[in-house]
Amino acid sequence: MSRASERTAGLADTAPLFAALGDETRLALVARLGSGGPQSIARLTTGSAVTRQAITKHLDVLAGAGLVHDLRRGRERIWELDTDRLGEAGRRLDHISRQWDEALARLKKFVEE
């Protein structure tokens, strides 16, 4: 696989992840699961104006992006953050940041010459 197609494949793989994180409610759910650990829908909706049904739909989007998964405990679904997938997002952002730094360094060098 060429370097360009590797980059494209990497972007295609992480695009759903960033799309899922692009919603304020979903981002708040990720933050809650990150700081509070695995939680039920009831617990995730406590103190929120968002309905359980809406929270479930948001969690399904996050699950589709590989950011969360659920476990059954009796009749409850307990939702847990997938920190590996979140780490992938961080690594992708770091990679993009390095690319920008390199591009800016090249531009600076070109302008100064």
C-alpha positions, 0 to 999 in steps of 0.5 A: 500500500502506498503512503498516500493510500495509507493516509487516506485509509487512516483518515477514512477510519477516523472520520466517523470517530470525529463525526461522532465527537462533533456533537455537543451532547455526544462529546458531553457523554464521552466526558461523563464516561471518561470521568465517571466510569461505566454508567447506565442510561439512567445515570447518564440522564440524571441532571440532563434535559435530554431524554433517555431515548435521545441519550440512547441514540447518541450512545448508539452513534458513539458505539458505531464509531467504536468510542463506547460499548455496552455491557448487560447487567440484568435488565440494564445496559451499562455503557463504557468508554473505549479509551483505545479508540479515543487514543486513536483520535489523539494520535491522529490529531497529533499527526495532523499537528506535526504536519502543520508544524512541518508545513509552517516551517517550510513556509517560513524557510521559503519566505526567509530565503 
